Amino acid sequence: MERFKKLGSRLVNSKHMLWGVAFASFMESLIVPIPLETILIPLMQARREMLWAISAMALWGCMVGAALGYAIGYFVFGLIGEQIIALLSTPEQFESIRQQIHLHGFWYVLSVGITPIPFQIAMLAAGATGYAFLLYMLATTISRGLRYFGLGLLVCLFGNQAQNLFEEHKIGASIFIILVIGLIWSVLLFS
């Protein structure tokens, strides 16, 4: 156990910590299904003087991953799309997502980026449908910026209690966010 504490301390205090955050965010946006919050909140608590830099690097890594995911969807999806769909979802789910991006691209990408739904499908579908790259990146930046800088704000306001608050309220907060997004979608669909 002591070895893990020393390793954790070395990683937290490493001069490459910010690049590590960017890399972890890049990997999480593309392939790793582990929420980045499990790493970010404790890191932000340990390095409060770098709170906003950590948030910015997490966003930057995610944006690079999102751009690559879009490019894969745009350029490579025709060749290996069926294998990717089989790995991440079902053909029916993917077709539904493709239709949503075609009809409500910006709002769909924004909502998937905020909610705990895996983002990989949305980025591949956005690329595969040829959805406007700049709008896709804008929606991704807003949604993931809210996510990462929101975590920073949580740590800034609640310090060492941030992790406990996040764990206690993440299900309720996710339900609330999904309901708000559902309300926005309803207004957009029926207006």
N, C-alpha and C positions, 0 to 999 in steps of 0.2 A: 504494500500500500504506500509506503514511503517513497518508493521509486516512481509511482504514478504521480504523487504530489510534486516531486522534483521535476519530472518531465513536464507536467502541466505548468509549473512556474516558469520553466525555461521557455516554453512556447508562448506564454502570455507576455513575457518580458523580452522576447526576441526582437531584434531590429528588423526582422522580416515579417513581423506579426501582421501588418496591414496588407502586405502582399498575400499572406496566407488567408486572410479574410476574403480578399478578392477572389482567390483561387477556389476557396470553399463555396463561395456564392456562385461562381461560374459553374462549378460541378453540380451544385444543387439545382441550378436553373436548367441544366441539360439532362443529367442522368441520375443523380443521387436523390432518392425519395425521402431523405431524412430532413426534416425542417431545420433551417439554419438557425432558428431561434434558440435551439438547444445549445448552440455554441455562442451565439452573439450576446445573449443577456449576461451570462457569467463573465464573458470577456469584457463587456462594457462596464460591468460592476467592478471588475479588477482594474481596469484602465480608464477610469472616468475622465482623466485629463485628455483622452483621445476619443471620447464618446462620439463626437460628430465625424471625426475622420474614419472611425470604424464603420459608421453608418454609410458614409460616402463611398468607402471602398467596397462595402457589401453591394451597394447599388451599382457601382461601376462594374464589378465582376458579373453581376446579374445581367447588366445591359450587354456586355460582350457575349455572354451565353445566349441571351435572347436573340441577338443579331445572328449568331451562328445557327441557332435552332431554326430561325426564319429561313436562312440560306439553305439549310438542309431540306426544309420543306419545299422551298422554291425550286432548287436545282436537282435534288436527288430523290425527291419523293416518288417520282414516276418509276424509278429503278427498284427501290427497296421499301416503298410505302406500305405494302401489305405486311411485311415482316415487322416494321415499326408499329403499325396498328395492332398486330397480334401481341406485341410485347407490352404496349401501354394501355390498350383498351379493346373494344370490339369494333367491327366495321360499322355497326349501327350507331354506336356512340360517336364514332369519328364523323360519320355522315351528318349526324345531328349537329355536331360542333361546326362542321364545314358550312352548313346552312346558316347557323347563327352568325358566323363570321361574315358570310356573304350579306346577310340582312342587317346586322347590327355590329359590325366589326369593332369599332372603337370601344363601344360600351361593353361588348362581350370580352374583349381582351382586358379592359380595365377591371371588370368584375372578377374574372378568373385570377388576375394578378393579386387581388386583395384577399380573396377567399382561400381557404385551405385546399382548394381543388388543384391537382397537379397541373403545372403550367406548361409542361412539355407538349401536351396535346394541342393547346391553343397556339403555341408558336409554330408547330409543324403545320397545323391547319391554315394559319395565316399565310405562311409561305406557300403551301400547296395551292391555295386559292388565289394567290397573287394579290392579296390584300395590300393596300398602300403601305409601304415600308415605314415612311415617316409617321403616319398615324399610328401604326403598330408600335413603333418605338416610343412615341409620346404617351400612349396608353400604358405601356409597360413601365416607363419612367415614373409616371404619376402613381400607378398602383404599387410598384415595388418601393418607390420613395416613401410613400405613406407607411408601408410595412416596416422598413428599416429605420427611418427617422422616427416613426412612432415608437419603436422599441427604445431608441435613444432617449426620447422624451419620457418614456416610462421609467427608465433607469435614472434619468436626471431628476424626476419628481419624487421617486420612491426609493432610490438607492438600493440598499441590500434587500429590501422587500419586493423589488420588481419581479424577481423570478417566482416568488410565491404568488404574487398577484396574477402574474401571467398564467401560471399553472391552474390557479383556482378559477379564473374567469375566461380561459381560452374557449371553452365550449360555449358558454353563454355569449361571449363576444362574437364568436363565429356565427352562431344562430342569429344574433342581432344584425351582423353585417350582411348575412345572406337574406334576411328579411328586408333590409333597406334596399339592397340591390334588386331583390324581387319586386319591390314597390316601384323602383325606378324603371325596371324592365316593363312592368305592367303599364306604366304611364306611356312609355315609348311605343309599346306594341298597340295600345288601344287609342292613341291620339292621332 
